[in-house]
Amino acid sequence: MPKQSTFYDDRPEDLQAYIRNISNNRHPLSLLLAGITDVRNIGSLFRLADAARLAHLYFYGPAELLEHRKVRRVARATLDYVPHSVVDLESAQALAKDHIFLGLEITDQSLPYTQVEAQAETVLVVGQEAHGIPPEILELCRQTMHLPMYGVNTSMNVAMAAGIAVYDQIRQLKTH
């Protein structure tokens, strides 16, 4: 049986130059956290935005949540270098005019995520697990997609679901 490789940290000694390079070479995909209030999920989604080198993370909700100590602890240092901003409804509406809003939500018109073709300048919209994407943001989405649920539960943790969707979108963008 193969052994697990040991962790190899391949970051260069000049971490600031490394971060500048990442900042200039981000994937043309962003995340919009719409109505998410669980601080652990917010922190995890910042970690995802960093790991996937997303262009931006937009937060539609109370700005003070981003300062919560648990968000900072779960996100580690990613709030310091993941481009992010808090948006209100008016800002989200303006953003939706220039970007493709793609909701990760089961709706009567959503497609399985494997059937949605990735497009540059997309904003993947994710919502709270219990209530989904707020209706005023959901109506800005040009399309919705979902992850098929094959088990007993009918939902998945938002950070986990977002991770699956983000990496699938990036995979497609890299092959086009």
C-alpha positions as CSV (number, residue, x, y, z in Angstrom):
1,M,0.0,0.0,0.0
2,P,1.4,3.4,-0.9
3,K,2.5,5.7,1.9
4,Q,1.2,9.2,2.2
5,S,3.7,11.8,1.1
6,T,4.9,14.2,3.7
7,F,3.8,17.8,3.4
8,Y,6.0,19.9,1.2
9,D,5.8,23.6,1.5
10,D,7.0,24.9,-1.8
11,R,6.5,28.6,-1.1
12,P,9.6,30.6,-1.8
13,E,11.6,32.5,0.8
14,D,10.2,35.8,-0.4
15,L,6.6,35.3,0.7
16,Q,5.6,38.9,-0.3
17,A,6.7,38.4,-3.9
18,Y,4.9,35.0,-3.9
19,I,1.7,36.7,-2.7
20,R,2.0,39.5,-5.3
21,N,2.4,36.9,-8.0
22,I,-0.8,35.1,-6.9
23,S,-2.6,38.4,-6.7
24,N,-1.7,39.1,-10.3
25,N,-2.7,35.6,-11.5
26,R,-6.1,34.8,-10.1
27,H,-8.7,32.6,-11.7
28,P,-11.6,34.6,-13.4
29,L,-14.1,33.2,-10.8
30,S,-15.4,34.9,-7.7
31,L,-17.6,33.9,-4.7
32,L,-20.5,35.7,-3.3
33,L,-21.5,34.6,0.2
34,A,-25.2,35.6,0.4
35,G,-26.7,35.6,3.9
36,I,-24.2,33.2,5.4
37,T,-24.0,33.8,9.1
38,D,-22.1,30.8,10.4
39,V,-18.7,32.1,11.2
40,R,-17.0,28.8,10.6
41,N,-18.4,28.6,7.1
42,I,-17.4,32.1,6.4
43,G,-13.8,31.3,7.5
44,S,-13.8,28.1,5.5
45,L,-15.0,29.9,2.4
46,F,-12.1,32.4,2.7
47,R,-9.7,29.5,2.9
48,L,-11.3,28.1,-0.3
49,A,-11.0,31.4,-2.1
50,D,-7.3,31.4,-1.2
51,A,-6.7,27.8,-2.1
52,A,-8.5,28.1,-5.5
53,R,-6.9,31.5,-6.1
54,L,-10.3,33.1,-6.8
55,A,-10.5,36.6,-8.1
56,H,-12.7,38.0,-5.3
57,L,-14.9,37.1,-2.4
58,Y,-18.0,39.2,-2.0
59,F,-19.9,39.2,1.3
60,Y,-23.6,40.0,1.4
61,G,-24.4,40.3,5.1
62,P,-23.4,42.1,8.3
63,A,-19.9,43.4,7.8
64,E,-19.1,42.9,11.5
65,L,-19.2,39.1,11.0
66,L,-15.9,39.4,9.0
67,E,-14.3,40.7,12.2
68,H,-15.5,37.8,14.4
69,R,-12.6,36.0,16.1
70,K,-13.8,32.6,14.9
71,V,-13.9,33.8,11.3
72,R,-10.3,35.0,11.6
73,R,-9.2,31.8,13.3
74,V,-10.8,29.5,10.7
75,A,-9.7,31.7,7.8
76,R,-6.2,31.9,9.2
77,A,-4.5,34.8,7.5
78,T,-6.5,34.7,4.3
79,L,-8.5,37.8,5.1
80,D,-5.3,39.7,4.8
81,Y,-4.7,38.8,1.2
82,V,-7.9,37.4,-0.4
83,P,-9.5,40.3,-2.2
84,H,-12.9,40.8,-0.6
85,S,-15.6,43.3,0.0
86,V,-18.9,43.7,1.7
87,V,-21.8,44.4,-0.7
88,D,-25.3,45.6,-0.2
89,L,-28.2,44.8,-2.6
90,E,-27.5,47.8,-4.8
91,S,-23.8,46.8,-5.2
92,A,-24.8,43.2,-5.9
93,Q,-27.2,44.4,-8.6
94,A,-24.5,46.5,-10.2
95,L,-22.0,43.5,-10.0
96,A,-24.6,41.2,-11.7
97,K,-24.7,43.6,-14.7
98,D,-21.0,43.0,-15.4
99,H,-20.6,39.4,-14.2
100,I,-22.5,36.1,-14.6
101,F,-24.2,35.2,-11.3
102,L,-24.3,31.4,-11.0
103,G,-26.3,30.2,-8.0
104,L,-25.4,27.0,-6.2
105,E,-29.0,26.2,-5.2
106,I,-31.5,23.6,-5.9
107,T,-34.4,25.3,-7.8
108,D,-37.0,24.1,-10.2
109,Q,-34.7,25.2,-13.0
110,S,-31.3,24.2,-11.6
111,L,-29.0,21.8,-13.5
112,P,-26.6,19.3,-12.0
113,Y,-23.2,21.1,-11.6
114,T,-21.6,18.7,-14.1
115,Q,-23.9,20.1,-16.8
116,V,-23.1,23.8,-16.3
117,E,-20.4,25.2,-18.6
118,A,-17.9,27.4,-16.9
119,Q,-17.6,31.0,-18.2
120,A,-15.0,33.6,-17.3
121,E,-16.0,36.5,-15.0
122,T,-18.5,34.3,-13.2
123,V,-19.6,34.9,-9.6
124,L,-20.6,31.7,-7.8
125,V,-23.3,32.6,-5.4
126,V,-23.7,30.5,-2.3
127,G,-26.2,30.9,0.6
128,Q,-27.0,29.8,4.0
129,E,-27.5,26.1,4.5
130,A,-30.9,26.4,6.2
131,H,-32.5,29.1,4.0
132,G,-30.4,29.0,0.8
133,I,-29.6,32.1,-1.2
134,P,-31.8,35.1,-0.2
135,P,-34.5,35.7,-2.8
136,E,-33.3,39.2,-3.7
137,I,-29.9,37.7,-4.7
138,L,-31.3,34.5,-6.2
139,E,-33.2,36.6,-8.7
140,L,-29.9,38.1,-9.9
141,C,-28.6,34.7,-10.9
142,R,-28.7,33.9,-14.6
143,Q,-28.5,30.2,-13.9
144,T,-28.6,27.9,-10.9
145,M,-26.9,24.6,-10.4
146,H,-26.9,22.0,-7.7
147,L,-25.0,19.0,-6.5
148,P,-27.0,15.8,-6.8
149,M,-27.8,14.3,-3.4
150,Y,-27.7,10.5,-3.4
151,G,-27.9,9.9,0.3
152,V,-30.6,10.4,3.0
153,N,-29.7,14.1,3.7
154,T,-31.0,16.6,1.2
155,S,-28.2,19.2,1.7
156,M,-24.5,19.5,2.2
157,N,-22.3,21.9,4.1
158,V,-22.0,25.1,2.1
159,A,-18.2,25.3,2.3
160,M,-18.0,21.7,1.1
161,A,-20.5,22.2,-1.7
162,A,-18.8,25.4,-2.8
163,G,-15.4,23.6,-2.9
164,I,-16.8,21.0,-5.3
165,A,-18.4,23.6,-7.5
166,V,-15.4,26.0,-7.5
167,Y,-12.9,23.3,-8.5
168,D,-15.2,22.0,-11.2
169,Q,-15.6,25.5,-12.7
170,I,-11.8,26.0,-12.5
171,R,-11.1,22.7,-14.2
172,Q,-13.4,23.6,-17.0
173,L,-11.9,27.1,-17.4
174,K,-8.4,25.6,-17.6
175,T,-9.5,23.2,-20.4
176,H,-11.2,25.8,-22.6
